[in-house]
Amino acid sequence: MPAIIRDSIQNRIFAALLFGTGFLVAYYTLQANEPLQTTAQMRGSTPANFVFAVMGDFGTGEDSQRQVAQHLSAVTKKHPLQLVISTGDQMYNMVAQERLNGLDGVQDVYDDKFQTHFEDVYGNSFQGVPWYMTLGNHDCAGNATAQILYTKRSPSGIWHMPSRYYTFQQRIGLGNPSQQDVVRFIVLDSCSLSCGSSSSTNDRCKHVHRVGSDGQDANQLRNKQIEWFKQLLETPLPTENSWIVVSTHWPVYSVIGNGPTGNMIQDIEPLLKEAVVLHRGKVLWFNGHDHGLQHLQNDHNDVTNHYFVSGGGGYQLHPTLKLSADGAYKDEQGQVQSTLNKDVFVRFKKSCYGFMTVQFNGRGKGIVSFYESVHGKSKATFIYQVTVP
């Protein structure tokens, strides 16, 4: 019996023992295949400044991950966080031969890496601060459903992944409660968006379990998510000071590491352009996948798309663009470039460990700050900041 099917059966048995067979069928179907929409409640009173952190590509269990975690924790003592957004790859398998064989992520909901790669690193320092997880290519090379099911098992209670893709909403600001300024968070499953089509040639898809491996048509599931995303982006925000924040793993554009993603440029960027115009620039995009920190900009119709890459959570860094990137070529100086990045303005890039914080002040401004995590230093180093829109 294939390992992924065996693990799926084990997860069903475990859930049945805890919750009863009747609940299992509805729960498992929702978690594995359906998007979830929730309204997350704020802890205590709503702060004057709504602050959250964004970080990805961290699940190694090694010293580099722990160093970034300590630096992030130190920053949060000065600027308390409402939540953390993971941009994916929260579970690497550090055994090289197993990675070569495509065995990565976690095996099942009982996998020890949940404890060693997450709870031991973040559980005590971030008590009460929810972490909203995104599936990365290393996560999808293993048992992605186990990461969804772990939401009910996390001893710290901070791990949240209710479905492969999902949305939730948070109120911001101290203004008139009737105004209901909000942040609409949208977490995408870019394993499906980038690799769900049989025509995908992206290099990072070769070990990813294709969505639809349980008998459902992968391309139909991918199109279903795109339509769901489109509807969310087209839904009006309640006030002019509200925001949309999108989190995923594969980038639209990137100038280091795995680089830009052709499928995302074709299917996702046009939706983002329309949303930016519709919501007057109140849309921020965050992804991981490329190990460093970047701020990229794409201008159109006097409105700017902002793309933020936060993939410096602890795995080995990406100093340059890979030749395996979509559209990659070598320029006259021998540097690797991509034809897909031709319309992008690079505001900031650095191959470094670190993370980002995002602050919404309730007056329509969003402040994104970059912090570098340097080995041997007691605190993270502030390296870049931009105010949008």
Secondary structure, 3 states (H helix, E strand, C coil): CCHHHHHHHHHHHHHHHHHCHHHHHHHHHHHHHCCEEEECCCCCCCCCCEEEEEECCCCCCCHHHHHHHHHHHHHHHHCCCCEEEECCCCCCCCCHHHHHCCCCCCCCCCCCHHHHHHHHHHCCCCCCCCEECCCCHHHHCCCHHHHHHHHHCCCCCCEECCCCCEEEEEECCCCCCCCCCEEEEEECCHHHHHHCCCCCCCHHHCCCCCCCCCCCCHHHHHHHHHHHHHHHHHCCCCCCCCEEEEECCCCCCCCCECCCCHHHHHHCHHHHHHHHHHCCCCEEEEECCCCCEEEEEEEECCEEEEEEEECCCCCCCCCCECCCCCCEEECCCCCEEEHHHCCCEEEEEECCCEEEEEEECCCCCEEEEEEECCCCCCCCEEEEEEEEC
